[in-house]
């Protein structure tokens, strides 16, 4: 999935979380993040903290890559 903004980044996080059978509550317990942060991230709230978002993506086995358009 090509990530072009907060909405589809959040969607990718949500899809992977569900594929792995995790709930938002479980992720909150494991990471120490609030369930409201995870919900905001999955819903594409643009003010979500980047460091936490990247940590969560990596925790769910997703690589985030930036590459130059050609």
C-alpha positions as CSV (number, residue, x, y, z in Angstrom):
1,X,0.0,0.0,0.0
2,X,1.4,3.4,-0.9
3,X,1.2,5.7,2.1
4,X,0.2,9.2,1.0
5,X,-1.2,10.6,4.3
6,X,-2.4,9.9,7.8
7,X,-5.6,8.2,6.7
8,X,-4.0,5.4,4.7
9,X,-1.1,5.0,7.2
10,X,-3.8,4.5,9.9
11,X,-5.7,2.0,7.7
12,X,-2.5,0.0,7.1
13,X,-1.9,-0.2,10.9
14,X,-5.5,-1.2,11.5
15,X,-5.5,-3.9,8.9
16,X,-2.3,-5.4,10.2
17,X,-3.5,-5.3,13.8
18,X,-6.6,-7.1,12.8
19,X,-4.7,-9.7,10.7
20,X,-2.6,-10.5,13.7
21,X,-5.7,-10.8,15.9
22,X,-4.8,-8.0,18.3
23,X,-7.2,-5.5,19.8
24,X,-6.5,-1.9,20.4
25,X,-6.7,-2.6,24.2
26,X,-4.0,-5.4,23.8
27,X,-1.7,-3.0,21.9
28,X,-2.2,-0.3,24.5
29,X,-1.2,-2.7,27.2
30,X,1.9,-4.0,25.4
31,X,3.1,-0.5,24.3
32,X,2.0,1.7,27.1
33,X,0.2,3.9,24.6
34,X,-3.4,4.9,25.3
35,X,-6.2,3.2,23.4
36,X,-7.3,6.7,22.3
37,X,-3.9,7.2,20.6
38,X,-4.2,3.9,18.8
39,X,-7.7,4.8,17.7
40,X,-6.7,8.3,16.6
41,X,-3.8,6.8,14.6
42,X,-6.0,4.2,12.9
43,X,-8.6,6.8,12.1
44,X,-6.0,9.0,10.4
45,X,-5.9,11.8,12.9
46,X,-3.1,14.0,11.5
47,X,-1.8,15.1,14.9
48,X,-0.7,11.6,15.9
49,X,2.9,11.5,17.1
50,X,5.2,10.2,14.4
51,X,7.6,8.4,16.7
52,X,4.8,6.4,18.4
53,X,3.2,5.7,15.0
54,X,6.5,4.3,13.6
55,X,7.1,2.3,16.7
56,X,3.6,0.7,16.4
57,X,4.1,0.0,12.7
58,X,7.4,-1.8,13.5
59,X,5.8,-3.7,16.4
60,X,3.2,-5.0,14.0
61,X,5.8,-6.2,11.5
62,X,5.4,-3.3,9.0
63,X,8.3,-1.6,7.5
64,X,8.0,2.1,6.7
65,X,10.1,3.2,3.8
66,X,10.7,6.5,2.1
67,X,12.0,6.5,-1.4
68,X,12.5,9.1,-4.0
69,X,9.8,9.2,-6.8
70,X,11.2,8.6,-10.2
